[in-house]
Amino acid sequence: WRRDCLLQSIDRMEAKVVRISAPQVVAPGSKVEIGVSVNNVSDMKLDIYDVSSAPLSKGDYRFVPGASSQRRIASLPVVISGESVPFTAKRNVEYIFDKPGNYIIVPTAGVSTPGRDSYRKIHVTEVALSTCSFLDNTVWAVDANDGSPIEGAVISINRSPYNDKSRSERLGVTGADGSLAVSGKTGAVTAVAG
């Protein structure tokens, strides 16, 4: 059992792992910093895909290699050199999303093709949403560039965003301060302005 324990420890130390961090909402034209943390991976790139055809209310996107609903728009190299296994390294990669839409970042190590997996979507939009729960639930719609409130944004909610048959229902329109009280409502919230 000691030998097996040591072999498992070595396997864990030599495992190849990539973790990515990026904001969920980004204003078009602003510089985004993508954090990359790797274990034992030295040859990699970040492929950025436009997945705007996917339902907006779902926060994750299931990546399927070769699917026509996803279009690669960029491939960013991540330079990691001079490391010997086992190692951990952190890098930051910058990118500018030039137009609104939904995007995912898929790490590709070496020459291997990524398999089916779910990735968190990045929403590139002029409208950012915030929610707060204290005495009631409130949603704020603000300009993603400067944080100013957006009056007249149509707020909708999908109570079961991961159920393919569920639909969004309109909750109302934001006031002059960019807010809308939505007491007793839970789910994935979206806004449309302009």
C-alpha positions in Angstrom: 0.0 0.0 0.0 2.9 2.4 0.6 4.2 1.8 -2.9 0.7 2.5 -4.3 0.4 5.7 -2.2 3.8 6.9 -3.5 2.8 6.2 -7.1 -0.5 8.1 -6.7 1.4 11.0 -5.1 3.7 11.1 -8.1 0.8 11.0 -10.6 -0.8 13.9 -8.8 2.4 15.9 -8.8 2.9 15.3 -12.6 -0.7 15.9 -13.6 -1.3 18.5 -16.2 -3.8 21.1 -15.1 -4.9 24.5 -16.6 -7.1 27.0 -14.7 -8.4 30.2 -16.3 -9.9 33.3 -14.7 -11.7 36.1 -16.6 -14.5 38.6 -15.8 -18.0 37.5 -16.7 -19.1 40.9 -18.1 -16.9 43.1 -20.3 -17.6 46.3 -22.2 -16.8 46.1 -25.9 -13.4 47.7 -26.7 -12.0 47.4 -23.2 -8.8 45.5 -22.4 -9.4 42.2 -20.5 -6.9 40.4 -18.4 -7.1 36.6 -18.5 -5.4 34.9 -15.7 -3.8 31.5 -16.5 -2.6 29.1 -13.8 -0.9 25.9 -15.0 0.6 22.8 -13.5 3.1 21.0 -15.7 2.0 22.5 -18.9 4.5 24.4 -21.0 3.2 24.4 -24.5 -0.3 25.9 -24.7 -2.6 28.5 -26.2 -6.0 30.0 -25.4 -8.6 29.8 -28.1 -11.4 32.3 -27.9 -14.7 31.2 -29.5 -17.8 33.3 -30.3 -20.8 31.4 -29.0 -23.4 34.2 -29.4 -25.9 31.8 -30.8 -26.3 30.0 -27.4 -29.1 31.1 -25.1 -28.1 34.2 -23.2 -29.6 33.1 -19.9 -27.3 30.1 -19.6 -24.0 31.0 -17.9 -22.0 28.0 -19.1 -21.5 26.7 -22.7 -20.9 23.1 -23.6 -17.9 23.1 -26.0 -18.1 20.4 -28.7 -15.0 20.3 -31.0 -16.0 21.2 -34.6 -19.6 22.4 -33.9 -20.8 25.0 -36.3 -22.4 27.1 -33.4 -19.0 28.1 -32.2 -16.5 30.2 -34.2 -12.9 30.6 -33.2 -12.0 34.3 -33.4 -8.5 34.3 -31.7 -5.7 32.0 -30.6 -3.5 33.5 -27.9 -0.1 31.9 -27.1 0.8 31.5 -23.4 4.6 31.5 -23.0 5.9 29.2 -20.2 9.5 28.1 -20.6 12.4 26.7 -18.5 10.2 24.8 -16.1 10.8 21.2 -15.2 8.1 18.9 -13.9 6.6 19.2 -11.3 5.9 23.0 -11.6 3.2 25.6 -11.2 3.2 28.8 -13.2 0.9 31.8 -13.5 0.6 34.1 -16.4 -1.7 37.0 -17.5 -2.8 37.3 -21.1 -4.5 40.5 -22.4 -7.2 40.6 -25.1 -9.7 43.2 -26.4 -13.2 42.0 -27.4 -14.1 44.4 -30.1 -17.9 43.7 -30.4 -20.8 42.6 -28.2 -21.6 38.9 -27.9 -21.0 35.8 -25.8 -17.5 34.2 -25.8 -15.7 31.3 -24.2 -12.0 30.7 -23.6 -10.8 27.1 -24.3 -7.2 26.2 -23.2 -5.4 23.9 -25.7 -2.2 22.2 -24.4 0.4 21.0 -27.0 -1.1 19.6 -30.1 -4.1 17.9 -28.4 -7.6 18.9 -29.3 -9.8 19.9 -26.4 -12.7 17.5 -25.7 -16.3 18.2 -24.7 -16.4 20.3 -21.6 -18.4 23.2 -20.2 -16.9 26.7 -20.1 -18.1 29.9 -18.4 -19.3 32.5 -20.9 -18.0 36.0 -21.0 -20.7 38.5 -21.9 -19.4 41.4 -23.9 -22.1 44.0 -23.6 -22.7 47.7 -22.9 -25.2 46.6 -20.1 -23.9 45.2 -16.8 -26.3 43.8 -14.2 -26.1 43.7 -10.5 -28.4 42.2 -8.0 -28.9 42.7 -4.3 -31.1 41.0 -1.6 -31.8 42.8 1.6 -35.4 43.7 2.3 -36.3 42.8 -1.3 -34.5 41.6 -4.4 -33.4 44.5 -6.6 -31.7 44.4 -10.0 -29.6 47.3 -11.3 -28.8 47.9 -15.0 -25.7 50.0 -15.5 -23.5 51.1 -18.4 -20.6 48.6 -18.5 -18.1 51.3 -19.5 -18.7 53.9 -16.8 -21.2 52.4 -14.3 -24.0 55.0 -14.9 -27.5 53.8 -14.4 -29.6 52.7 -17.5 -33.2 53.9 -17.4 -35.7 51.9 -19.4 -33.8 48.6 -19.6 -36.2 45.6 -19.9 -35.5 43.1 -17.2 -36.4 39.4 -17.7 -35.9 36.3 -15.7 -35.6 32.6 -16.5 -36.4 30.6 -13.4 -34.9 27.3 -14.8 -32.1 28.3 -17.2 -30.7 24.8 -17.5 -34.0 23.3 -18.6 -34.3 23.5 -22.4 -38.1 24.0 -22.2 -38.0 27.0 -19.8 -38.6 30.5 -21.1 -37.8 33.9 -19.8 -40.6 36.1 -18.4 -40.6 39.9 -18.4 -40.3 41.4 -14.9 -40.5 45.1 -15.8 -38.4 48.1 -16.8 -35.7 49.9 -14.8 -36.4 53.4 -13.4 -34.3 56.6 -13.6 -31.8 55.1 -11.1 -31.4 52.0 -13.2 -33.1 49.7 -10.6 -36.1 47.4 -10.5 -37.5 45.7 -7.4 -38.2 42.0 -8.1 -39.3 40.6 -4.7 -39.6 36.8 -4.5 -38.0 36.1 -7.8 -34.9 33.8 -8.4 -33.3 32.6 -11.6 -31.1 33.9 -14.4 -31.7 37.6 -15.0 -31.1 39.3 -18.4 -31.6 42.9 -19.6 -32.2 44.5 -22.9 -31.5 48.2 -23.5 -31.7 49.7 -26.9 
